Amino acid sequence: MNFRAPKYFLRIAGLGAFVGGVVVFKEFTGGGNYSGDENLAGKTVIVTGANTGIGKETALSLAKHRARVILACRDMDKCLEARKDIALESRNKHIYCEECDLASQESIRDFADRINQKEARLDLLINNAGVMRCKKSYTKEGIELQLGTNHMGHFLLTCLLLDKLKASAPSRVVNVSSVAHERGKINFADLNSTKDYDEGEAYAQSKLANILFTRELAERLAGSGVTCNAVHPGLVYTDIGRHMSINKSWLAMIILHPFLWLFLKTPRQGAQTTIHAALSPDLAGVSGKYFSNMKETTVSDAAQDRETARRLWAISECWTGLS
């Protein structure tokens, strides 16, 4: 036994060093952690798509800051499970579930009506929910699903809650966009992708729309005490990409997913820039900006086009029945 012990312990030590190295690598490449200790007691926040992934981690972090957190989700069973997890880990009992399907304008209006009637204030609106690279499909109103959910749904929700946000100023809106916006263009000739549909192009268009909406809203809210910023969470290992072809092949999942887990951010890491945009005292009064890894980042030329932003706003008002 004695002569075998060193080899055994060397193997254990080697395994431990490997695991430790992986942990350090994951933290080092994760983009940093938000370190603020703001007390949000008495503040009310809404996080859409809060039952899983980045949204759930965002809600958990805000709950740990003592906020009153409303989880706005499509699937109420999953929402209730998330609420239980968040309440237990944060030791915050003020976590609430509300049904809100961003692919249904009727559901959005019903949700906004409930919030406007029941809630005394709204300090933070985190527009996090989204779909990615899904097959051609449409919302209940007939809008291409990625544009309808990622942009139009949050456009409508935000506009319906603006009075509450203004009454609670200083307040903030955070729109979760993506670096994919750099590949996007707003195709006004076929905005609803009825002629040609490419799932990647449709996703990029919706993420560009998020930033154009952010910048135009910031202009319109100037002086109101409400700010609006957009964030790129990073490349994150979540189920938002469940529609992608890699997730439909068992072989690809077995071979590639371990590498994806290693090199992609965790949902907790992906939530840090959202938390930074929502809470950082350094961003008081800052609006219309785009952040990645908790730093202000330049957007694409297309995302800086004011005329495109104004035109998209007008169309969004029309498609959501606000005009």
Helices and strands as residue ranges (DSSP letters): H 5-28, E 44-48, H 53-64, E 68-73, H 76-90, E 95-99, H 105-118, E 124-127, H 145-146, I 147-153, H 154-167, E 171-176, G 179-183, G 188-190, H 199-220, E 226-232, G 239-241, G 245-248, H 250-263, H 267-279, G 281-283, E 290-292, E 295-296, G 302-304, H 306-319
